[in-house]
Amino acid sequence: MAMKALFFEGVHEDAVATFSRAGYEVRTLPGSPNEGVLLQVLRDVSILGVRSKTKISKAVLESAPELLVVGAYCIGVEHIDLPSCTARGIAVFNDPHSNTRSVAELALGEIIMLVRRVFHSSHALHRGVWHKSAKGCHEVRGLTLGIVGYGKIGSQLSELAEAIGMKVIFSDVAEVLARGNAKNCTFSELLQTADVVTLHVDGKPQNRNLFGDEEFRIMKKGAFFLNLSRGFVVNHEALAENLRNGKLSGAAIDVFPDEPASGELFSNSLQNLPNVILTPHVGGSTEEAQESIGHFVSAQVHRYLQSGSTKLSVNLPHCQLETTPDTHRLAHIHRNIPGMLLAINRVFADRGINVERQVYETKGGVGYAILDTNREWDDGLVSALEKIPDTIRFRVL
C-alpha cells in the first residue's frame, strides 16, 4: 500500500507532483487548518507538507502514528514542535535559502518607496488629490543602511543596497564576513548612525522583544524602520508612538505578532499611519521562491524516505550513506545512550548477517544509524530490532 502524503497552505504544485510521480497517495487541502482538523486528518498520513501558518503541536503529532516526515516549505520552523517530532522519530526538513532573494528585493523596494514617500503620493491620488512636492522625499544614494542580522537575507540586501549607492553597516551576534564595503559595528552604534534600520534576525527566543522604546529612542530622528524577520521581535505600540510623534519618518512591516489566516480580519496599531507600508508576511512569497522551495524540500523529504538521509534535517542527527547495489538498508532511531550501536549490531551478528556499511551520528538525546546488510530482512530481524530497549523508530528502506 502506498504511503499517504498530505499538503496544506498551497504548497507549490511541483512539490506535490514530485510525490505523485513517485507513487505516493497525495492529497492537498487549502489553508492552514486548526488543531481540531489536524487531529482528524493525519491519522494515516506518513508525509506532511506545510508552510509557515500550520501549527504542528505535540497533540497533533500524537494523533499521527504513521507520520515519518514533515516538510516545512518555508524558512522558519517555530510553528512545529521540534522536540516532540524528535521524540517520535519524525524528521523535519525546511529550506533556509530559496526565498532569501525575494525578501531582500522586497526590503530594497520598500526602502526606496519609504524614502521617496511613494505611498503617501499614491494614496493622495487615489483620493483625487494631485499634490506634487519634493518635500520630505530623498534619494537613497548616500544614505546609511543599518542591517540587524547579517545572514542569508541581510547579506544579500547589503550587496543590493551598496549597488545603488547606499552606505551599509551591519550588526550580528555571530562573526560574519562583510560583503563589499559593508562595515561591522555594534548594535548601539548602528542605531545611532543608520538613516534606515532593517531587521533580518532569526526566530530564536532571545530575539523576542529585541526592539522597543529604548531602541527607538537611540535611533536618529527622521530615520526609517523595516522589519521583515519575525513579528515578535518588535513592540508595535512603541513603533506606532515613534511614528506618530515624528521620531521616525516611516516604516515597512511584513511580519506581525499575531497573524490571522488568509482572508480573515486584521487589526494592528500601525494601521492608518502615514508613510507606513504594511504587507501580510509576503517577503518570501514570489512564484520563483515557492517553486524553488518546493523542489528543495521535496527532494530532501523524498531522499529521506528512500535512503534514510538526514543530511539537512532540522532536528535529527545528520546521517548520509550512499546506496550500493546488492545490499539491504535499514534505519534505526533511538535514544542516545551507551551501548545502542552495540545492541543493534548484535542483532545482526546473532543471525549471521554481515553489516556491509553503516553510518552513525548522535544529536542531543537521539542517535541515528543507517545500515546496509548482505542479506534481505525477515520478520524475525525486524521484530528483534524494534524490540531493542530505547528504540524510537525503525524502518526498512
LUMMILO-186781 format. One record per residue: residue in three letters; x, y, z of N, C-alpha, C in turn. Coordinates in steps of 0.1 Angstrom, whole numbers, padded with zeros to 4 digits, always signed. Example, Ala and Ser with C-alpha at 12.3 -4.5 7.8 and 13.67 -1.06 7.14 Angstrom:
// residues 2
ALA+0132-0057+0078+0123-0045+0078+0132-0033+0078
SER+0128-0022+0071+0137-0011+0071+0129+0000+0079
END
This chain:
// residues 397
MET+0008-0012+0000+0000+0000+0000+0009+0013+0000
ALA+0005+0022-0009+0013+0034-0010+0012+0043+0003
MET+0023+0049+0006+0023+0059+0017+0014+0071+0013
LYS+0008+0077+0023-0001+0088+0021+0006+0101+0025
ALA+0005+0111+0016+0011+0124+0017+0000+0134+0017
LEU+0001+0144+0026-0009+0155+0028-0002+0168+0028
PHE-0007+0177+0020-0001+0191+0018-0012+0201+0021
PHE-0007+0212+0029-0016+0223+0032-0010+0236+0027
GLU-0018+0247+0027-0013+0260+0025-0008+0263+0011
GLY-0013+0256+0001-0009+0259-0012+0006+0257-0015
VAL+0011+0246-0009+0025+0242-0013+0026+0241-0028
HIS+0037+0245-0034+0038+0246-0049+0034+0233-0055
GLU+0027+0234-0067+0022+0223-0074+0033+0213-0078
ASP+0045+0219-0081+0056+0210-0085+0061+0201-0073
ALA+0060+0206-0061+0063+0198-0049+0054+0187-0048
VAL+0041+0189-0050+0031+0179-0048+0033+0169-0059
ALA+0036+0173-0072+0037+0164-0083+0049+0155-0081
THR+0059+0159-0074+0071+0151-0071+0066+0138-0064
PHE+0058+0139-0055+0053+0127-0047+0043+0119-0055
SER+0035+0125-0063+0025+0118-0071+0033+0109-0081
ARG+0043+0115-0087+0051+0107-0097+0058+0095-0090
ALA+0062+0097-0078+0069+0087-0071+0060+0076-0065
GLY+0047+0077-0068+0038+0066-0064+0031+0068-0050
TYR+0033+0079-0044+0026+0082-0031+0011+0086-0034
GLU+0003+0083-0024-0011+0087-0025-0012+0101-0019
VAL-0014+0111-0027-0013+0125-0024-0026+0132-0023
ARG-0028+0140-0012-0040+0149-0010-0035+0163-0007
THR-0042+0173-0012-0039+0187-0008-0052+0193-0002
LEU-0050+0201+0008-0061+0208+0014-0058+0223+0015
PRO-0067+0232+0012-0064+0246+0012-0063+0251+0027
GLY-0055+0263+0027-0054+0270+0040-0046+0262+0050
SER-0046+0268+0063-0039+0262+0074-0050+0258+0084
PRO-0053+0245+0085-0063+0241+0094-0059+0242+0109
ASN-0069+0243+0118-0067+0244+0132-0064+0230+0137
GLU-0060+0229+0150-0056+0217+0156-0067+0206+0155
GLY-0079+0210+0157-0090+0200+0157-0091+0193+0144
VAL-0089+0200+0133-0090+0194+0120-0078+0185+0118
LEU-0066+0190+0122-0054+0182+0120-0055+0169+0128
LEU-0061+0169+0139-0062+0157+0147-0071+0146+0140
GLN-0079+0151+0131-0088+0141+0124-0082+0136+0111
VAL-0074+0145+0104-0069+0141+0090-0056+0135+0090
LEU-0048+0134+0101-0034+0130+0100-0033+0115+0105
ARG-0043+0108+0108-0042+0095+0114-0034+0085+0106
ASP-0036+0085+0093-0029+0076+0084-0019+0082+0075
VAL-0015+0094+0078-0006+0102+0069+0009+0099+0073
SER+0017+0096+0063+0032+0094+0065+0040+0106+0062
ILE+0035+0114+0053+0043+0126+0048+0034+0138+0049
LEU+0039+0149+0056+0031+0161+0058+0039+0173+0053
GLY+0032+0181+0044+0038+0193+0039+0030+0205+0043
VAL+0037+0215+0049+0031+0227+0054+0040+0239+0050
ARG+0034+0251+0051+0042+0263+0050+0043+0269+0065
SER+0042+0282+0066+0045+0288+0079+0034+0290+0088
LYS+0021+0287+0084+0010+0290+0093+0004+0278+0100
THR+0006+0266+0095+0000+0255+0101+0008+0250+0113
LYS+0002+0251+0125+0009+0247+0138+0008+0232+0140
ILE+0020+0227+0141+0021+0212+0144+0025+0210+0159
SER+0015+0207+0167+0017+0206+0181+0020+0192+0185
LYS+0023+0190+0198+0025+0177+0204+0013+0168+0202
ALA+0001+0174+0205-0011+0167+0203-0014+0162+0189
VAL-0011+0171+0180-0012+0167+0165-0003+0156+0162
LEU+0009+0156+0167+0019+0145+0164+0014+0132+0170
GLU+0009+0133+0182+0004+0121+0189-0008+0114+0181
SER-0015+0123+0173-0026+0117+0166-0022+0111+0153
ALA-0009+0112+0149-0004+0107+0136+0006+0096+0138
PRO+0002+0084+0141+0012+0073+0144+0020+0069+0132
GLU+0015+0072+0120+0022+0068+0108+0032+0079+0103
LEU+0031+0090+0109+0039+0102+0103+0054+0099+0105
LEU+0061+0100+0093+0075+0098+0093+0083+0111+0091
VAL+0077+0120+0084+0085+0132+0080+0076+0144+0078
VAL+0081+0156+0082+0073+0169+0079+0082+0177+0070
GLY+0077+0181+0059+0083+0191+0050+0078+0205+0053
ALA+0087+0213+0058+0083+0227+0061+0087+0236+0049
TYR+0078+0239+0040+0081+0247+0028+0082+0262+0031
CYS+0092+0265+0039+0094+0278+0044+0108+0279+0051
ILE+0112+0290+0057+0124+0291+0064+0123+0287+0078
GLY+0114+0294+0086+0113+0291+0100+0105+0278+0103
VAL+0108+0273+0115+0101+0261+0119+0096+0262+0133
GLU+0094+0275+0137+0088+0278+0151+0074+0272+0153
HIS+0067+0270+0142+0053+0266+0143+0052+0250+0144
ILE+0064+0244+0144+0065+0229+0145+0071+0226+0159
ASP+0065+0217+0166+0070+0212+0179+0082+0203+0176
LEU+0094+0208+0175+0106+0200+0171+0109+0190+0181
PRO+0109+0193+0194+0112+0183+0204+0103+0171+0204
SER+0090+0173+0201+0081+0162+0200+0083+0154+0188
CYS+0086+0161+0177+0090+0154+0164+0102+0145+0167
THR+0112+0150+0173+0124+0142+0176+0121+0130+0185
ALA+0113+0132+0195+0110+0122+0204+0102+0110+0198
ARG+0095+0113+0187+0087+0103+0179+0094+0098+0167
GLY+0107+0103+0165+0114+0098+0153+0109+0104+0140
ILE+0104+0116+0140+0098+0122+0128+0108+0133+0124
ALA+0113+0131+0111+0123+0140+0106+0116+0153+0101
VAL+0122+0164+0102+0117+0177+0097+0127+0183+0088
PHE+0123+0188+0077+0131+0194+0067+0125+0208+0063
ASN+0134+0218+0061+0129+0231+0057+0138+0236+0046
ASP+0137+0248+0042+0145+0255+0032+0149+0268+0037
PRO+0161+0270+0042+0166+0283+0047+0172+0292+0037
HIS+0171+0288+0024+0178+0295+0014+0169+0301+0003
SER+0160+0294-0003+0154+0297-0016+0146+0310-0017
ASN+0141+0315-0006+0133+0327-0007+0140+0339-0002
THR+0153+0338+0001+0161+0349+0006+0162+0361-0003
ARG+0163+0357-0016+0164+0368-0026+0151+0376-0027
SER+0140+0369-0026+0127+0376-0027+0126+0386-0015
VAL+0130+0381-0003+0129+0390+0009+0138+0402+0007
ALA+0150+0400+0003+0160+0411+0001+0155+0421-0009
GLU+0149+0416-0020+0144+0425-0031+0132+0434-0025
LEU+0123+0427-0018+0112+0435-0012+0117+0446-0003
ALA+0126+0442+0006+0132+0452+0015+0138+0464+0008
LEU+0145+0461-0003+0151+0472-0010+0141+0481-0017
GLY+0131+0475-0023+0120+0482-0029+0113+0491-0018
GLU+0110+0486-0007+0103+0493+0004+0112+0505+0009
ILE+0125+0503+0010+0134+0514+0014+0132+0526+0004
ILE+0132+0523-0009+0131+0533-0019+0117+0540-0018
MET+0107+0532-0016+0093+0538-0016+0091+0546-0003
LEU+0097+0542+0008+0096+0550+0021+0103+0563+0019
VAL+0116+0562+0015+0124+0575+0014+0118+0585+0004
ARG+0112+0579-0007+0105+0588-0017+0090+0591-0013
ARG+0085+0585-0002+0071+0588+0002+0061+0584-0009
VAL+0064+0573-0016+0056+0569-0027+0042+0566-0023
PHE+0040+0559-0012+0026+0555-0008+0018+0567-0004
HIS+0025+0577+0002+0018+0590+0005+0012+0596-0007
SER+0020+0597-0018+0016+0603-0030+0005+0595-0037
SER+0007+0582-0037-0003+0573-0043-0016+0573-0036
HIS-0016+0573-0023-0029+0574-0016-0036+0587-0019
ALA-0029+0598-0020-0035+0611-0023-0042+0611-0037
LEU-0035+0605-0046-0041+0604-0060-0053+0595-0060
HIS-0053+0584-0052-0065+0576-0051-0077+0583-0045
ARG-0074+0593-0037-0084+0602-0031-0088+0613-0040
GLY-0082+0614-0052-0084+0625-0061-0077+0638-0059
VAL-0066+0637-0051-0058+0649-0048-0045+0648-0055
TRP-0042+0658-0063-0030+0660-0071-0021+0669-0063
HIS-0010+0663-0056-0002+0671-0048+0013+0668-0051
LYS+0019+0675-0060+0032+0673-0064+0042+0681-0056
SER+0051+0674-0049+0060+0681-0040+0072+0672-0037
ALA+0084+0679-0036+0096+0672-0033+0099+0672-0018
LYS+0091+0678-0010+0093+0679+0004+0093+0666+0011
GLY+0103+0663+0019+0104+0650+0026+0108+0639+0017
CYS+0111+0641+0005+0115+0630-0004+0130+0631-0007
HIS+0136+0619-0007+0151+0619-0009+0155+0607-0018
GLU+0167+0609-0023+0174+0597-0029+0179+0588-0018
VAL+0181+0575-0021+0187+0566-0012+0202+0567-0013
ARG+0207+0571-0025+0221+0572-0027+0227+0581-0016
GLY+0237+0576-0009+0244+0583+0001+0239+0581+0015
LEU+0227+0575+0016+0221+0572+0030+0228+0560+0035
THR+0228+0559+0049+0234+0547+0055+0223+0538+0059
LEU+0225+0525+0054+0216+0514+0058+0222+0506+0069
GLY+0214+0504+0080+0219+0496+0091+0211+0483+0091
ILE+0218+0472+0089+0212+0458+0088+0214+0451+0101
VAL+0204+0447+0108+0205+0440+0120+0202+0425+0117
GLY+0212+0417+0117+0211+0403+0113+0217+0402+0099
TYR+0229+0397+0098+0237+0397+0085+0238+0383+0080
GLY+0227+0376+0080+0227+0362+0075+0224+0362+0060
LYS+0217+0352+0055+0215+0350+0041+0207+0361+0035
ILE+0197+0367+0042+0189+0378+0036+0197+0391+0038
GLY+0201+0393+0051+0208+0406+0053+0220+0408+0044
SER+0228+0398+0042+0240+0400+0034+0236+0402+0019
GLN+0226+0396+0014+0221+0399+0000+0216+0413-0001
LEU+0208+0417+0009+0204+0431+0009+0215+0441+0009
SER+0226+0437+0016+0238+0446+0017+0244+0448+0003
GLU+0245+0438-0005+0250+0439-0018+0241+0448-0027
LEU+0228+0445-0026+0219+0453-0034+0219+0467-0031
ALA+0219+0470-0018+0219+0484-0013+0231+0492-0017
GLU+0243+0485-0016+0255+0491-0020+0256+0494-0035
ALA+0249+0485-0043+0249+0487-0057+0242+0500-0062
ILE+0233+0505-0053+0225+0517-0057+0231+0529-0049
GLY+0242+0527-0043+0249+0539-0037+0247+0541-0022
MET+0241+0532-0015+0239+0533-0001+0252+0529+0007
LYS+0255+0535+0018+0265+0530+0027+0259+0520+0036
VAL+0266+0509+0038+0260+0498+0046+0268+0495+0059
ILE+0261+0495+0070+0267+0490+0082+0258+0478+0087
PHE+0264+0469+0095+0256+0458+0100+0260+0454+0114
SER+0251+0447+0120+0254+0441+0134+0248+0427+0134
ASP+0256+0418+0140+0252+0404+0141+0259+0398+0153
VAL+0252+0389+0159+0257+0382+0171+0268+0372+0168
ALA+0269+0368+0155+0279+0359+0151+0290+0367+0143
GLU+0302+0360+0142+0313+0366+0134+0310+0362+0119
VAL+0307+0372+0111+0303+0370+0097+0312+0379+0088
LEU+0313+0374+0076+0322+0381+0066+0314+0392+0060
ALA+0319+0404+0060+0312+0416+0053+0313+0414+0038
ARG+0302+0418+0032+0301+0418+0017+0305+0432+0012
GLY+0312+0433+0002+0316+0446-0004+0323+0455+0006
ASN+0318+0467+0007+0324+0477+0016+0316+0479+0029
ALA+0307+0469+0032+0299+0470+0044+0308+0469+0056
LYS+0304+0476+0067+0312+0477+0079+0304+0471+0091
ASN+0311+0463+0098+0305+0457+0111+0306+0468+0122
CYS+0296+0468+0130+0296+0477+0142+0287+0471+0153
THR+0287+0478+0164+0278+0473+0175+0264+0477+0172
PHE+0255+0470+0179+0240+0473+0177+0237+0487+0181
SER+0243+0492+0191+0240+0506+0196+0246+0516+0185
GLU+0258+0513+0180+0264+0522+0170+0255+0522+0158
LEU+0250+0511+0154+0241+0510+0142+0229+0519+0144
LEU+0222+0518+0155+0210+0525+0157+0213+0540+0157
GLN+0224+0545+0162+0227+0559+0163+0231+0564+0149
THR+0236+0556+0140+0242+0560+0128+0233+0559+0116
ALA+0225+0548+0115+0218+0545+0103+0206+0554+0100
ASP+0205+0558+0087+0193+0565+0082+0181+0556+0080
VAL+0184+0543+0078+0174+0533+0076+0179+0521+0084
VAL+0170+0515+0093+0173+0503+0101+0164+0492+0096
THR+0169+0481+0092+0161+0470+0088+0165+0457+0096
LEU+0155+0449+0100+0158+0438+0108+0157+0425+0100
HIS+0167+0416+0102+0167+0403+0095+0172+0392+0104
VAL+0167+0392+0116+0172+0383+0126+0164+0370+0125
ASP+0168+0359+0132+0161+0347+0131+0151+0346+0142
GLY+0144+0334+0143+0133+0333+0153+0137+0327+0166
LYS+0150+0328+0170+0154+0323+0183+0148+0331+0195
PRO+0145+0324+0206+0138+0331+0217+0145+0344+0222
GLN+0158+0344+0221+0165+0356+0226+0162+0369+0218
ASN+0156+0367+0206+0153+0379+0197+0139+0384+0200
ARG+0131+0378+0209+0118+0382+0213+0119+0396+0219
ASN+0111+0406+0215+0111+0419+0220+0125+0426+0219
LEU+0132+0423+0208+0145+0429+0206+0144+0444+0204
PHE+0133+0448+0198+0132+0463+0195+0120+0469+0202
GLY+0122+0479+0211+0112+0485+0218+0115+0500+0220
ASP+0109+0506+0231+0111+0520+0234+0125+0525+0234
GLU+0134+0517+0241+0148+0522+0242+0155+0522+0229
GLU+0153+0512+0220+0160+0511+0207+0155+0522+0198
PHE+0142+0525+0198+0137+0536+0190+0142+0549+0195
ARG+0144+0551+0208+0149+0563+0214+0163+0566+0209
ILE+0171+0555+0207+0185+0556+0203+0186+0560+0188
MET+0177+0556+0180+0177+0558+0166+0177+0573+0162
LYS+0183+0576+0151+0183+0590+0146+0169+0595+0143
LYS+0167+0608+0146+0154+0614+0143+0153+0615+0128
GLY+0141+0611+0124+0138+0611+0109+0142+0598+0102
ALA+0147+0588+0110+0151+0576+0103+0139+0567+0099
PHE+0142+0557+0091+0132+0548+0087+0134+0534+0093
PHE+0124+0526+0094+0125+0513+0101+0117+0503+0093
LEU+0124+0491+0091+0118+0480+0085+0119+0467+0093
ASN+0109+0458+0092+0110+0445+0098+0104+0435+0089
LEU+0113+0426+0084+0108+0415+0075+0114+0402+0081
SER+0115+0402+0094+0121+0390+0100+0110+0382+0108
ARG+0107+0385+0121+0097+0378+0129+0089+0389+0136
GLY+0076+0386+0137+0067+0396+0143+0069+0399+0157
PHE+0074+0389+0165+0076+0391+0179+0088+0398+0183
VAL+0096+0402+0173+0109+0409+0175+0106+0424+0179
VAL+0095+0430+0175+0093+0444+0176+0080+0447+0185
ASN+0081+0457+0193+0070+0462+0201+0063+0472+0192
HIS+0051+0468+0186+0044+0476+0176+0038+0489+0182
GLU+0034+0488+0195+0029+0500+0201+0040+0511+0202
ALA+0052+0507+0206+0063+0516+0207+0066+0522+0193
LEU+0066+0513+0183+0068+0518+0169+0058+0528+0165
ALA+0045+0525+0167+0034+0534+0164+0036+0547+0170
GLU+0040+0548+0183+0042+0560+0190+0053+0568+0184
ASN+0064+0562+0180+0075+0569+0174+0072+0574+0160
LEU+0063+0568+0153+0058+0573+0140+0049+0585+0142
ARG+0040+0584+0152+0031+0595+0155+0038+0608+0159
ASN+0048+0606+0168+0055+0618+0173+0066+0623+0164
GLY+0068+0617+0153+0078+0622+0143+0092+0618+0145
LYS+0094+0609+0155+0108+0604+0157+0112+0597+0145
LEU+0103+0589+0139+0106+0581+0127+0098+0587+0115
SER+0104+0586+0103+0098+0592+0092+0089+0582+0084
GLY+0091+0569+0087+0083+0559+0080+0087+0545+0084
ALA+0079+0535+0081+0082+0521+0084+0076+0512+0074
ALA+0082+0500+0073+0076+0490+0064+0077+0477+0073
ILE+0065+0471+0074+0064+0459+0083+0057+0448+0075
ASP+0064+0436+0075+0059+0425+0068+0055+0413+0077
VAL+0058+0414+0090+0056+0403+0099+0050+0409+0112
PHE+0041+0402+0118+0033+0407+0130+0032+0397+0141
PRO+0031+0402+0153+0030+0393+0165+0018+0383+0164
ASP+0007+0388+0158-0005+0379+0156-0009+0380+0142
GLU-0008+0369+0135-0011+0369+0121-0023+0360+0118
PRO-0034+0366+0113-0046+0358+0110-0044+0349+0098
ALA-0053+0340+0096-0053+0331+0084-0057+0340+0072
SER-0053+0336+0060-0056+0344+0048-0071+0346+0047
GLY-0075+0358+0045-0089+0362+0043-0095+0366+0056
GLU-0089+0364+0067-0095+0368+0080-0092+0383+0083
LEU-0099+0389+0092-0097+0403+0096-0084+0405+0103
PHE-0078+0417+0100-0065+0420+0106-0066+0433+0113
SER-0060+0434+0125-0061+0446+0133-0047+0448+0139
ASN-0042+0461+0138-0028+0464+0144-0027+0478+0146
SER-0019+0482+0156-0017+0496+0160-0010+0504+0149
LEU-0005+0498+0139+0002+0505+0128-0007+0509+0116
GLN-0019+0505+0117-0028+0508+0106-0031+0523+0105
ASN-0033+0528+0093-0037+0542+0091-0027+0552+0095
LEU-0015+0548+0097-0004+0558+0100+0003+0562+0087
PRO+0007+0575+0086+0013+0580+0073+0026+0574+0070
ASN+0029+0571+0058+0042+0566+0053+0046+0553+0060
VAL+0036+0544+0062+0038+0531+0067+0033+0521+0057
ILE+0042+0512+0053+0038+0501+0044+0036+0488+0052
LEU+0024+0483+0051+0021+0470+0058+0018+0459+0047
THR+0025+0448+0048+0023+0437+0039+0021+0424+0047
PRO+0012+0415+0043+0008+0403+0050+0018+0391+0050
HIS+0030+0394+0055+0040+0383+0055+0043+0377+0042
VAL+0046+0386+0032+0048+0381+0018+0062+0383+0014
GLY+0071+0385+0023+0085+0387+0019+0091+0377+0010
GLY+0088+0364+0013+0093+0353+0005+0083+0348-0005
SER+0071+0355-0006+0061+0349-0014+0061+0354-0029
THR+0071+0349-0036+0071+0350-0051+0070+0336-0057
GLU+0065+0336-0069+0064+0323-0076+0078+0316-0077
GLU+0088+0324-0080+0101+0319-0081+0106+0312-0068
ALA+0104+0319-0057+0108+0314-0044+0100+0301-0041
GLN+0087+0302-0042+0079+0290-0039+0082+0278-0047
GLU+0085+0280-0060+0089+0269-0068+0102+0263-0064
SER+0112+0271-0061+0125+0267-0056+0124+0259-0043
ILE+0116+0265-0034+0114+0258-0021+0107+0245-0023
GLY+0097+0244-0032+0090+0232-0034+0100+0221-0039
HIS+0109+0224-0048+0118+0215-0053+0128+0210-0042
PHE+0133+0220-0035+0143+0217-0025+0138+0208-0014
VAL+0127+0212-0007+0122+0205+0004+0117+0191+0000
SER+0110+0191-0012+0106+0178-0016+0117+0168-0019
ALA+0128+0173-0024+0140+0165-0027+0145+0159-0014
GLN+0146+0168-0003+0151+0163+0009+0142+0152+0016
VAL+0129+0155+0015+0119+0145+0021+0120+0132+0013
HIS+0120+0133+0000+0120+0120-0008+0133+0113-0006
ARG+0144+0120-0005+0157+0113-0002+0157+0106+0011
TYR+0151+0113+0021+0150+0106+0034+0142+0094+0034
LEU+0130+0094+0027+0122+0082+0026+0128+0071+0019
GLN+0136+0074+0009+0142+0064+0000+0155+0058+0006
SER+0164+0067+0011+0177+0063+0015+0180+0065+0030
GLY+0171+0072+0037+0173+0075+0051+0182+0087+0054
SER+0186+0094+0044+0195+0106+0045+0188+0117+0053
THR+0195+0121+0064+0190+0133+0072+0200+0144+0071
LYS+0208+0145+0061+0219+0155+0060+0214+0169+0063
LEU+0202+0173+0058+0198+0187+0060+0185+0187+0069
SER+0184+0177+0078+0172+0177+0087+0174+0188+0097
VAL+0163+0194+0102+0164+0204+0112+0166+0198+0126
ASN+0161+0186+0128+0160+0180+0142+0168+0167+0144
LEU+0170+0159+0134+0176+0146+0136+0191+0147+0134
PRO+0199+0138+0139+0213+0137+0136+0215+0136+0121
HIS+0226+0142+0116+0228+0142+0102+0236+0130+0097
CYS+0229+0121+0090+0235+0109+0085+0232+0108+0070
GLN+0242+0103+0063+0240+0100+0049+0249+0089+0045
LEU+0244+0079+0037+0251+0068+0033+0248+0065+0018
GLU+0257+0066+0010+0255+0063-0005+0249+0049-0006
THR+0240+0048-0016+0234+0035-0018+0243+0027-0028
THR+0243+0014-0025+0251+0005-0034+0242-0007-0037
PRO+0245-0013-0049+0236-0025-0053+0239-0037-0044
ASP+0229-0046-0044+0230-0059-0037+0232-0057-0022
THR+0227-0046-0017+0226-0045-0002+0212-0042+0002
HIS+0209-0043+0015+0196-0041+0020+0197-0031+0032
ARG+0190-0020+0031+0191-0009+0040+0181-0009+0051
LEU+0185-0005+0063+0177-0004+0075+0181+0009+0082
ALA+0171+0016+0089+0174+0028+0096+0168+0027+0110
HIS+0176+0031+0120+0172+0029+0134+0174+0042+0142
ILE+0163+0048+0147+0164+0060+0155+0161+0055+0169
HIS+0169+0061+0179+0169+0056+0192+0174+0067+0202
ARG+0172+0064+0215+0177+0073+0225+0192+0072+0225
ASN+0199+0084+0227+0213+0084+0227+0219+0080+0241
ILE+0220+0067+0242+0226+0061+0255+0237+0051+0251
PRO+0246+0049+0261+0257+0039+0258+0252+0025+0254
GLY+0258+0020+0244+0255+0006+0241+0245+0004+0230
MET+0239+0014+0225+0228+0012+0215+0234+0007+0202
LEU+0245+0012+0197+0250+0007+0184+0255-0008+0186
LEU+0260-0011+0197+0264-0025+0200+0252-0034+0200
ALA+0241-0029+0206+0229-0037+0206+0223-0040+0192
ILE+0224-0030+0184+0219-0031+0170+0227-0041+0163
ASN+0240-0040+0163+0249-0049+0156+0249-0063+0161
ARG+0246-0064+0174+0245-0078+0180+0233-0085+0174
VAL+0222-0078+0171+0211-0085+0164+0215-0091+0151
PHE+0223-0083+0143+0227-0089+0130+0237-0100+0132
ALA+0246-0099+0142+0257-0109+0144+0250-0122+0148
ASP+0240-0121+0157+0234-0133+0162+0227-0141+0151
ARG+0224-0134+0140+0217-0141+0129+0226-0143+0117
GLY+0239-0141+0119+0249-0144+0109+0248-0134+0097
ILE+0243-0122+0100+0241-0112+0089+0253-0102+0090
ASN+0259-0100+0079+0271-0091+0079+0266-0077+0076
VAL+0270-0067+0084+0268-0053+0081+0279-0048+0071
GLU+0275-0046+0059+0284-0042+0049+0290-0028+0051
ARG+0280-0019+0054+0284-0005+0057+0274+0001+0067
GLN+0279+0011+0075+0270+0017+0084+0275+0031+0087
VAL+0266+0040+0090+0269+0053+0095+0261+0056+0107
TYR+0267+0063+0117+0260+0066+0129+0264+0080+0134
GLU+0253+0087+0138+0255+0100+0144+0245+0102+0156
THR+0249+0111+0164+0240+0115+0176+0238+0130+0176
LYS+0227+0134+0181+0224+0148+0183+0215+0150+0195
GLY+0221+0156+0206+0213+0157+0218+0210+0143+0224
GLY+0197+0141+0226+0193+0128+0232+0189+0117+0222
VAL+0193+0119+0209+0189+0110+0199+0201+0105+0191
GLY+0201+0092+0188+0211+0086+0179+0204+0080+0167
TYR+0211+0080+0156+0206+0075+0143+0216+0067+0136
ALA+0212+0055+0132+0221+0046+0124+0214+0042+0111
ILE+0222+0042+0100+0218+0037+0088+0227+0025+0085
LEU+0222+0014+0081+0230+0001+0080+0226-0006+0067
ASP+0236-0010+0059+0234-0018+0047+0239-0032+0051
THR+0231-0042+0048+0234-0056+0051+0235-0064+0038
ASN+0241-0076+0040+0243-0085+0028+0231-0095+0027
ARG+0221-0094+0035+0210-0103+0034+0197-0095+0036
GLU+0187-0100+0029+0174-0093+0030+0168-0095+0044
TRP+0160-0086+0048+0154-0086+0061+0143-0097+0062
ASP+0140-0102+0074+0128-0110+0075+0121-0105+0088
ASP+0109-0111+0090+0101-0106+0101+0108-0108+0115
GLY+0116-0118+0116+0123-0120+0129+0133-0109+0131
LEU+0140-0105+0121+0150-0095+0122+0144-0081+0126
VAL+0133-0078+0119+0126-0066+0121+0121-0065+0135
SER+0115-0076+0140+0110-0077+0154+0121-0075+0164
ALA+0132-0081+0162+0143-0080+0171+0149-0066+0172
LEU+0149-0059+0160+0154-0045+0160+0144-0036+0167
GLU+0132-0038+0165+0121-0030+0171+0121-0032+0186
LYS+0124-0043+0191+0123-0046+0205+0136-0042+0213
ILE+0146-0037+0206+0157-0032+0214+0153-0021+0223
PRO+0156-0022+0236+0151-0011+0245+0156+0003+0240
ASP+0148+0013+0242+0151+0027+0239+0151+0029+0224
THR+0145+0020+0216+0142+0023+0202+0131+0033+0200
ILE+0133+0043+0192+0123+0053+0189+0115+0049+0176
ARG+0123+0046+0166+0117+0042+0153+0126+0034+0145
PHE+0121+0024+0138+0129+0015+0130+0122+0014+0116
ARG+0130+0015+0106+0125+0014+0092+0133+0005+0083
VAL+0126-0002+0075+0132-0009+0064+0131-0001+0051
LEU+0142+0002+0045+0142+0011+0033+0143+0004+0020
END
